[in-house]
Each structure stands twice: as structure tokens, then as C-alpha cells.
Amino acid sequence: MERKQLLLDAAHFRHATKAFDPDQKISEEDFSFLLEIARLSPSSIGLEPWKFVVVQNEAIRKELSTYSSGAVKQLETASHFVIILARNDARYDSAYAKHMMTNVKDMPEETFEQHIIPAYRTFQDVNINILDGDRTLFDWASKQTYIALGNMMSAAAGIGIDSCPIEGFHYEKVTSYLQQKGILKQDDPYDVSVMVAFGYRASEPKYPKVRQSQQEIIEWIE
Ligand SMILES: Cc1cc2nc3c(=O)[nH]c(=O)nc-3n(C[C@H](O)[C@H](O)[C@H](O)COP(=O)(O)O)c2cc1C
């Protein structure tokens, strides 16, 4: 019961923080805990198609804010600001999938070639049908990054750290800015997925949390 209450308290505590207290910094230990939570997040077929870019440089944050209308205050005041990239090459037959399965997960190469490739081909091509275009493949990887995003925000709330998820930016402009800065190389297998700011709230939220009722959003089939 106590654990459930702690998790519920964290869910109520978390809100999309618009402005952080610029003088309160997250400790190295706490931030590395959040990164570890991200790293341990689940992903479809275990491909971990992500990268977390922590942007602490003030000038870069300022320039990013010109393309990020939904993150102006957060970029200015957050203790830590993360751009989450998603891979654009997470196909069943990519060198990356092979690397993940044989090097990271220690699967014998023969098993990968004979069993995994055909199974993942059916999964990606037929079942979830994401091989029609680059965008569908990227969006599938991007979905996985949102799991890490959610986990990081929930874990942060659990230890009293505030956060704000951010989609309020111009994707193309942010991408070309990151390329111009050399943060994203032209042939990097990543594109921008979503951003997230962390820190400590400057003030309490203006509005109480409102949500639809469980009745409105849950249907039981018995
Ligand atoms: C994927 C995602 C992207 C969001 N992008 C922004 C954003 O760019 N700027 C912002 O201030 N809030 C952003 N939000 C915050 C939502 O508006 C907010 O979560 C929602 O209104 C519910 O409020 P609460 O999180 O305070 O409970 C985003 C939320 C999500 C989940």
C-alpha cells in the first residue's frame, strides 16, 4: 500500500513544468540515476533505438530556443535538458539489428541469421507494417523513445525532480541546427524524436491537475 501511495503521489507531483528555479541544480548522482532509468527502458524487440543528448551549453540552448516555441523558458532555466534521438535504421536486416543481437545480447550469429531475421521481417513488414517508408520506420523507433521519456519523468517525480516533455519545436530546423553544430552528423543514423527538461519548479503549478475519469477512458470486456 505504501509503495502504491508513493507512486501515486509521484504521479500527482509530476506536472509539465514551464519554468524551473535556475539556481537549483540536479546532483550528478540524481541525474545519472535518471539516465540509468532511460537506459534500462524496454523497447520493441529490444532494439534500444535511441540516444540521449544532454544539452548543458548555454549558447546552444539559447539558439535552440529560437526553433522551440514550446521550450523557451525550459531551455533557459532547466538544470538538465535532453534531446532524445531515435534511430532511423532500426530494420530487421540492418547492421544495427545484427550488432544489437549478436554483440549486445550475445546471440549466436547463426541464430540471428536463421531465426531472428525471418521472424523480425514478418513482424516489421507484415504485422506492424512499418517498412513502407523511412518515416514509418523512424516513427516506430521514436515510439520506443517515448517509453524512456515516460520512465525518466516518472522516476524523476519519484525523487522530487520536476520535468517537462517537449514536442514544441520545429523538427527540420532543430535537425539542421544540430547538424550545423556537428552534434548530428549528416550520415548519423539518428533523427530528433522528442525533448525533455529536468530541474526544480520555480513555482507551484497554476492549475490543479485535471484528467478524464476512468469511466471515460477504460472499457472492460468480460
Ligand atoms: C509528448 C509531449 C510533448 C509535450 N510538449 C510540450 C511542450 O513542447 N511544451 C510544454 O510546455 N508542454 C509540453 N507538453 C506538456 C503537456 O501539455 C502536458 O503534459 C499536459 O497538458 C498535461 O499536463 P501535466 O503534464 O501538467 O499533467 C508535452 C507533453 C507531452 C506528453
The ligand as an SDF file (V2000), in Angstrom:
LIG
                    3D

 31 33  0  0  0  0  0  0  0  0999 V2000
    4.9340   14.2750  -25.8270 C   0  0  0  0  0  0  0  0  0  0  0  0
    4.5980   15.5480  -25.1120 C   0  0  0  0  0  0  0  0  0  0  0  0
    5.0200   16.7460  -25.6330 C   0  0  0  0  0  0  0  0  0  0  0  0
    4.7670   17.9260  -24.9360 C   0  0  0  0  0  0  0  0  0  0  0  0
    5.2960   19.1040  -25.4100 N   0  0  0  0  0  0  0  0  0  0  0  0
    5.2260   20.2010  -24.6230 C   0  0  0  0  0  0  0  0  0  0  0  0
    5.9180   21.3870  -24.9940 C   0  0  0  0  0  0  0  0  0  0  0  0
    6.5530   21.4680  -26.0250 O   0  0  0  0  0  0  0  0  0  0  0  0
    5.8690   22.4420  -24.1390 N   0  0  0  0  0  0  0  0  0  0  0  0
    5.1750   22.4030  -22.9570 C   0  0  0  0  0  0  0  0  0  0  0  0
    5.1930   23.3810  -22.2140 O   0  0  0  0  0  0  0  0  0  0  0  0
    4.4780   21.2990  -22.6110 N   0  0  0  0  0  0  0  0  0  0  0  0
    4.5080   20.2020  -23.3890 C   0  0  0  0  0  0  0  0  0  0  0  0
    3.8410   19.0580  -23.0160 N   0  0  0  0  0  0  0  0  0  0  0  0
    3.0930   19.0550  -21.7590 C   0  0  0  0  0  0  0  0  0  0  0  0
    1.5970   18.7890  -21.8940 C   0  0  0  0  0  0  0  0  0  0  0  0
    0.9500   19.9050  -22.3960 O   0  0  0  0  0  0  0  0  0  0  0  0
    1.0900   18.3640  -20.5230 C   0  0  0  0  0  0  0  0  0  0  0  0
    1.7350   17.1620  -20.1480 O   0  0  0  0  0  0  0  0  0  0  0  0
   -0.4250   18.1610  -20.4780 C   0  0  0  0  0  0  0  0  0  0  0  0
   -1.1020   19.3640  -20.7260 O   0  0  0  0  0  0  0  0  0  0  0  0
   -0.8650   17.6100  -19.1130 C   0  0  0  0  0  0  0  0  0  0  0  0
   -0.4350   18.4250  -18.0470 O   0  0  0  0  0  0  0  0  0  0  0  0
    0.5020   17.8790  -16.8730 P   0  0  0  0  0  0  0  0  0  0  0  0
    1.6660   17.1710  -17.5250 O   0  0  0  0  0  0  0  0  0  0  0  0
    0.9740   19.1350  -16.1590 O   0  0  0  0  0  0  0  0  0  0  0  0
   -0.2800   16.9760  -16.0070 O   0  0  0  0  0  0  0  0  0  0  0  0
    4.0330   17.8830  -23.7290 C   0  0  0  0  0  0  0  0  0  0  0  0
    3.5780   16.6540  -23.2450 C   0  0  0  0  0  0  0  0  0  0  0  0
    3.8700   15.5070  -23.9150 C   0  0  0  0  0  0  0  0  0  0  0  0
    3.4400   14.1980  -23.3190 C   0  0  0  0  0  0  0  0  0  0  0  0
  1  2  1  0
  2  3  1  0
  2 30  2  0
  3  4  2  0
  4  5  1  0
  4 28  1  0
  5  6  2  0
  6  7  1  0
  6 13  1  0
  7  8  2  0
  7  9  1  0
  9 10  1  0
 10 11  2  0
 10 12  1  0
 12 13  2  0
 13 14  1  0
 14 15  1  0
 14 28  1  0
 15 16  1  0
 16 17  1  0
 16 18  1  0
 18 19  1  0
 18 20  1  0
 20 21  1  0
 20 22  1  0
 22 23  1  0
 23 24  1  0
 24 25  2  0
 24 26  1  0
 24 27  1  0
 28 29  2  0
 29 30  1  0
 30 31  1  0
M  END
$$$$
